[in-house]
Every structure is written in C-alpha cells, then in structure tokens.
Amino acid sequence: MKSIKRGERLTKFLIAVFLIGMCILVFKVVSEASFYMEHSGNVSLGCVYDRDGNVLYDPNATAETYGADYFVDVGNLIGDESGMMDNTLVSENMNLLENYDPIFGVMENGKSAVYTTLDHDANRTVYNAFGSYDGTAIAYNYETGEILVCVSKPNINILNYGDVESLPSGSMICKAFNPVTPGSTQKVSTLAAAIEQMGFDAVAEKRYSCAGVYYNNYGNQIDCHNLYGHGTQDIFTAFQNSCNPYFAQLVQEMKLDDLIETYKDMGYSVNGSKAPNLEVDDIKVFRGSAELEDVNEFDTQWGCMGQSRTEVSPCQLMMWQSAIANRSNSVTKPYLISYTHNMFGDERNHARTKYESAGFSADTAAYIREVMLANGKNRYNGVIGYPVGVKSGTAQVENGASEDSLLVGFVDDTAFPIAFCVVIEDNAAGAMSADSIVAIMLRAIQQ
C-alpha cells in the first residue's frame, strides 16, 4: 500500500513538473516571440563555413577583415541577411543561423553555424577561370550528393554592392538553379526516351544520313552545324558529332505519348503539366520544361535537341549524370548543408544521401553511359585530363543573337565520382571552352 502511494505521489509530481514546464514554454512563446520577430535585427546570426572551415558568410564581415572581394564567388549562392536576395542559402535557412531559442531567448555569444559541402578555394578558382565571361558551373559527388563547386557569373560582392539597380543582369541569382536553354546537352534526355521506347539494340542499329540539311516529314528544314554533313551515322557517331539531322530522324520514329511519358518521368513539365518540386536545402531549383506536340514537326524535333521552348537547370542536367555514371534508375539528390551547430554549439542536422527516380531504367542508364564514355574517350579525355563521359551543347539564345556553350558529364572513376555541368554565355566565337573550365574545376576539387 505504501509503495502504491509513493508511486502516486511520484506520478503527481512528474505531472506537475510537466505542466509547469509547459506553462513556462507557452508564456515565453506568447510574451517574447513577437518581440523577437519584430526586433529580429537584434538577434545575432552565426556564420556559414565551407567543408574546410573557411568562412562563406559572416554577418559582421568587413573588407578590412576578409579582403574586398573574398565573398565575390559565392555572393548569389550563399547570400546575406539584408533581404535583398531570396533563394539563397542564408535567406532560406535563416532559422539555422539565429542565436535565439523560444525557451532560452537570445544568446549574445551564441554558436549557431551552418557547415556546407562547398570547397571555397575550388569555387574561387572556377570563378576566376571564367575570366570576362558570364555563365555558371556546378559539380557534385554523384555518390554522396555533396555540392563541391557552384559558381554563377556575374556575381555580387556582398561586402560592397552599392545600388542594386546598377548591377549587371543576373548578379543576384544563382544560375545553376535557374533555367537555361540546354542546346545539344538535351540529346541525353532524348536518347534516354528513345532507348526506353525502342530498346538500345534497336537504337544502335539505326543509321541515318546527314547531308548538312534535313527536311522532315512536314518539309521543315533541320540544319546541321556541319554545312557539309556527316554522312551516314549510328548513335555513337551522331552523339559525338551532335548531329541534328540524325536526332530529328530518330525523334520521327518515336511515339509521341511514350516520348512525353519519359520526359515527365525524368521530371520535365511537358506541355504545361506540373513537374515535381526540386529543392537543394530549401533553395528552389528549376525543373525542366518542354513542349512536345508532334514528332514529325519542327518545334518538337528542335525541342528534343534543346532549342525551341525547352529549358532546364544546369543542376538538373548534372543530376541525371549521377544515374548514368552509376548505371542506376535513381539520381543522387544534391545538397549544400553538411551539418549545423545550434546556439549552444551542439551538432545538428547531419546530411544524408537521398535519391529520387531518374525517370529511366538502370539498363537505359548503362547504355547512355556507354555512348557518353565513347564520346569522352574520342574527344575530351586528353583535353580534360580525366576519363569522362560527356555531352557538349551549343544553345542559341535571344532569338539566335547569341550562343551559349555547355558541357555536361561525369568522371568515370570510383575514387573521384564527380558529375558536372558548365555553361558559358555569349560564346559564339568559342574563345572560351567549357572543357577547359571542367579541367580546371576537376583539378581544383582534387587538390
């Protein structure tokens, strides 16, 4: 009987403690939360670091403490607390940096921090490699999902950007997550759709002729970049030559419904359909979009070659490479935040590798891998200095007034599993090569 009474008293005591704690919590939230929301500028913020502990964001940074352009390569990716930029790491993860807790209030010397996967030295090296050209470059570990490099030019110097209206267009967005015209890098997706529909053996057996110009079933003209044509080609030579007449004829032999289905499975918005959301640590990433209405007409064929109304983000182009490199039906999802510290310095939010459907089978991935590796071996390995599977692209933008250069691919090395995408804007003369930036980027990551 005594033990029962002691148990009752203990239970009542624990309930009383719980109720008192809940009352304190409710009181703190009600009485103080609004104050701190209204005076959020008084709440100190922590820093953002790269994978080696180098600072990528410091709310107290000055040009004197870091150097005038220390953050210039990460400004539009990491952002700051000013509210001038959204869709940045800081703007979308401010709660992880605040030294405030609804129970304990503000900690003036709090230790909140975000530790990222980025390599700041490699990022700056790639930023410098662009020279006077604008564009973007992104690279990640296709086994783990860690983003190592993410550069976008023009960029913003968060220590001194002055009048926002005077900044060059595109300075305040990270282009790696925004739509671009993919040019012939789109032929990777179109090849995936063809293999899914016909099977690789059937695609490999197809031979089409290129005389420099091809007139499709409706009499629309499809031009090849080689005015003299490529002659008769199979999928390997057509992929390496990026031959438009070959791919126009390949699209003509496909069923529209199956083509649309594979594109949708890969995450495209097709003909206005809703594509699934894609985010990198709450940073919104553009999913591909295309208009596919008739496999025999120009716009659909041209769209399957990365022109017309087809758009996709460099990040998503890179993601598909993870499935291809791994011969998998899943892509490795990229992330930037490795882990965080709360205001007491405790480690939290450790990242883990996640996957999503590639939209095509593992067999299809393996076949595309074979085609891309052949292209890399014959055209790029000696230049880049690594065994790579790649696809280049030239995208006509601004109604053909300008041309962008693209290169997407992966390193075929289990000890160095890197996938990448590079875009160089307004590069019609070819003065800057995407493969040279990839070479610089891979060496910088490996150092």
Backbone hydrogen bonds, N-H to C=O, Kabsch-Sander energy under -0.5 kcal/mol:
donor,donor_aa,acceptor,acceptor_aa,energy
5,K,1,M,-2.2
6,R,2,K,-2.7
7,G,3,S,-2.2
8,E,4,I,-2.2
9,R,5,K,-2.6
10,L,6,R,-2.5
11,T,7,G,-2.4
12,K,8,E,-2.7
13,F,9,R,-2.4
14,L,10,L,-2.6
15,I,11,T,-2.4
16,A,12,K,-2.4
17,V,13,F,-2.5
18,F,14,L,-2.4
19,L,15,I,-2.6
20,I,16,A,-2.6
21,G,17,V,-2.6
22,M,18,F,-2.5
23,C,19,L,-2.3
24,I,20,I,-2.4
25,L,21,G,-2.5
26,V,22,M,-2.8
27,F,23,C,-2.6
28,K,24,I,-2.7
29,V,25,L,-2.7
30,V,26,V,-2.8
31,S,27,F,-2.9
32,E,28,K,-2.2
33,A,28,K,-0.7
33,A,29,V,-1.4
36,Y,32,E,-2.3
37,M,33,A,-2.3
38,E,34,S,-2.4
39,H,35,F,-1.8
40,S,37,M,-0.9
42,N,39,H,-2.4
43,V,40,S,-1.5
44,S,42,N,-0.6
46,G,97,L,-2.2
47,C,112,S,-0.6
48,V,57,Y,-2.1
49,Y,114,V,-2.8
50,D,54,N,-2.8
51,R,118,L,-3.0
53,G,50,D,-1.7
56,L,48,V,-3.8
57,Y,48,V,-1.6
61,A,58,D,-2.2
66,Y,62,T,-1.9
67,G,63,A,-1.8
70,Y,67,G,-1.3
72,V,69,D,-1.4
74,V,71,F,-1.4
75,G,71,F,-1.0
77,L,74,V,-1.2
78,I,74,V,-3.1
79,G,74,V,-0.7
79,G,75,G,-1.6
89,L,77,L,-2.5
90,V,78,I,-2.5
92,E,88,T,-2.1
93,N,89,L,-0.6
93,N,90,V,-0.9
96,L,93,N,-1.5
97,L,94,M,-1.5
98,E,94,M,-1.0
99,N,44,S,-2.4
100,Y,98,E,-1.2
101,D,105,G,-1.8
105,G,101,D,-2.9
107,M,99,N,-2.4
108,E,106,V,-0.6
110,G,107,M,-1.8
111,K,343,M,-1.7
113,A,341,H,-1.9
114,V,47,C,-2.1
115,Y,339,Y,-2.8
116,T,49,Y,-2.8
116,T,114,V,-0.5
117,T,336,L,-2.2
119,D,148,L,-2.5
120,H,118,L,-0.7
123,N,119,D,-2.8
124,R,120,H,-2.6
125,T,121,D,-2.1
126,V,122,A,-2.3
127,Y,123,N,-2.4
128,N,124,R,-2.5
129,A,125,T,-1.6
130,F,126,V,-1.1
130,F,127,Y,-0.7
131,G,128,N,-1.5
133,Y,130,F,-2.5
135,G,153,K,-1.6
136,T,423,V,-2.1
137,A,151,V,-2.1
138,I,421,C,-2.2
139,A,149,V,-2.3
140,Y,419,A,-2.2
141,N,146,E,-2.3
142,Y,140,Y,-0.7
142,Y,417,P,-2.0
143,E,417,P,-0.5
145,G,141,N,-3.2
147,I,335,Y,-2.2
148,L,139,A,-2.1
148,L,146,E,-0.6
149,V,139,A,-1.6
151,V,137,A,-2.9
153,K,135,G,-3.2
158,I,156,I,-1.0
160,N,157,N,-1.7
164,V,162,G,-0.6
166,S,163,D,-1.3
167,L,164,V,-1.7
171,S,168,P,-1.8
173,I,170,G,-1.1
175,K,173,I,-0.9
177,F,174,C,-1.7
178,N,175,K,-0.9
180,V,312,V,-2.3
183,G,306,G,-2.1
185,T,182,P,-1.6
186,Q,183,G,-2.0
187,K,184,S,-1.5
188,V,185,T,-1.4
189,S,186,Q,-0.6
190,T,186,Q,-1.9
191,L,187,K,-2.2
192,A,188,V,-2.0
193,A,189,S,-2.2
194,A,190,T,-2.2
195,I,191,L,-2.6
196,E,192,A,-2.5
197,Q,193,A,-1.7
198,M,194,A,-3.2
199,G,194,A,-0.5
199,G,195,I,-1.9
203,V,199,G,-1.9
204,A,200,F,-3.2
205,E,201,D,-1.4
206,K,202,A,-0.7
206,K,203,V,-0.9
208,Y,233,Q,-1.7
210,C,231,G,-1.4
214,Y,222,I,-2.4
216,N,214,Y,-0.6
216,N,220,N,-2.5
218,Y,296,N,-0.7
219,G,216,N,-2.2
222,I,214,Y,-3.5
223,D,221,Q,-0.6
224,C,212,G,-2.5
227,L,225,H,-0.8
229,G,226,N,-1.8
231,G,210,C,-2.4
233,Q,208,Y,-2.6
238,A,234,D,-2.7
239,F,235,I,-2.1
240,Q,236,F,-2.0
241,N,237,T,-2.6
242,S,238,A,-0.8
243,C,238,A,-2.1
244,N,242,S,-0.6
247,F,243,C,-1.7
248,A,244,N,-2.5
249,Q,245,P,-2.0
250,L,246,Y,-2.1
251,V,247,F,-2.5
252,Q,248,A,-1.8
253,E,249,Q,-0.8
253,E,250,L,-0.8
254,M,251,V,-1.9
259,L,255,K,-2.4
260,I,256,L,-2.8
261,E,257,D,-2.2
262,T,258,D,-2.2
263,Y,259,L,-2.2
264,K,260,I,-2.7
265,D,261,E,-2.6
266,M,262,T,-1.8
267,G,264,K,-1.7
268,Y,263,Y,-2.4
269,S,288,G,-2.9
270,V,268,Y,-0.7
271,N,269,S,-0.5
271,N,290,A,-2.5
273,S,270,V,-1.6
280,V,283,I,-2.6
281,D,279,E,-0.5
283,I,280,V,-1.7
284,K,282,D,-0.6
285,V,278,L,-2.9
286,F,177,F,-2.6
289,S,311,E,-2.7
290,A,269,S,-2.6
292,L,290,A,-0.5
293,E,291,E,-0.5
297,E,294,D,-1.8
301,Q,297,E,-1.9
302,W,298,F,-3.5
303,G,299,D,-2.3
304,C,300,T,-1.9
305,M,302,W,-0.9
306,G,303,G,-1.7
307,Q,302,W,-2.1
310,T,307,Q,-2.0
311,E,289,S,-2.4
312,V,180,V,-2.1
313,S,286,F,-0.6
315,C,176,A,-2.2
317,L,313,S,-2.2
318,M,314,P,-2.2
319,M,315,C,-2.1
320,W,316,Q,-1.9
321,Q,317,L,-0.7
321,Q,318,M,-0.7
322,S,318,M,-0.7
322,S,319,M,-1.4
323,A,319,M,-0.8
324,I,320,W,-1.9
325,A,321,Q,-3.1
326,N,322,S,-2.0
327,R,323,A,-0.5
327,R,324,I,-0.9
328,S,323,A,-2.7
331,V,356,E,-3.0
333,K,331,V,-0.6
333,K,354,K,-2.6
335,Y,145,G,-2.6
338,S,115,Y,-2.7
338,S,336,L,-0.7
339,Y,115,Y,-1.6
340,T,348,R,-2.9
341,H,113,A,-2.6
342,N,346,D,-2.1
345,G,342,N,-2.3
348,R,340,T,-2.9
351,A,338,S,-2.8
356,E,331,V,-1.8
358,A,329,N,-2.8
359,G,329,N,-0.6
365,A,361,S,-2.3
366,A,362,A,-2.2
367,Y,363,D,-2.1
368,I,364,T,-2.6
369,R,365,A,-2.4
370,E,366,A,-1.8
371,V,367,Y,-1.9
372,M,368,I,-2.9
373,L,369,R,-2.7
374,A,370,E,-1.8
375,N,371,V,-1.7
376,G,372,M,-2.5
377,K,373,L,-2.9
378,N,374,A,-2.2
379,R,375,N,-2.0
380,Y,375,N,-0.5
380,Y,376,G,-2.1
381,N,376,G,-3.0
383,V,380,Y,-0.5
384,I,380,Y,-3.1
385,G,381,N,-2.6
388,V,386,Y,-0.7
389,G,410,F,-2.2
390,V,372,M,-1.4
391,K,408,V,-2.3
393,G,406,L,-2.0
395,A,404,D,-2.5
396,Q,394,T,-0.5
397,V,395,A,-0.6
397,V,402,S,-2.7
401,A,397,V,-0.5
401,A,398,E,-1.5
402,S,397,V,-1.9
404,D,395,A,-2.6
405,S,424,I,-2.8
406,L,393,G,-2.8
407,L,422,V,-1.9
408,V,391,K,-2.3
409,G,420,F,-2.0
410,F,389,G,-2.1
411,V,418,I,-2.7
412,D,387,P,-3.3
412,D,410,F,-0.5
413,D,411,V,-1.7
416,F,413,D,-1.6
418,I,416,F,-1.7
419,A,140,Y,-2.5
420,F,409,G,-2.5
421,C,138,I,-2.0
422,V,407,L,-2.4
423,V,136,T,-3.1
424,I,405,S,-3.2
425,E,134,D,-2.7
425,E,423,V,-0.5
427,N,403,E,-3.5
430,G,427,N,-1.4
437,I,433,S,-1.3
438,V,434,A,-2.3
439,A,435,D,-2.3
440,I,436,S,-2.1
441,M,437,I,-2.8
442,L,438,V,-2.8
443,R,439,A,-2.0
444,A,440,I,-2.3
445,I,441,M,-2.3
446,Q,442,L,-2.0
447,Q,443,R,-1.2
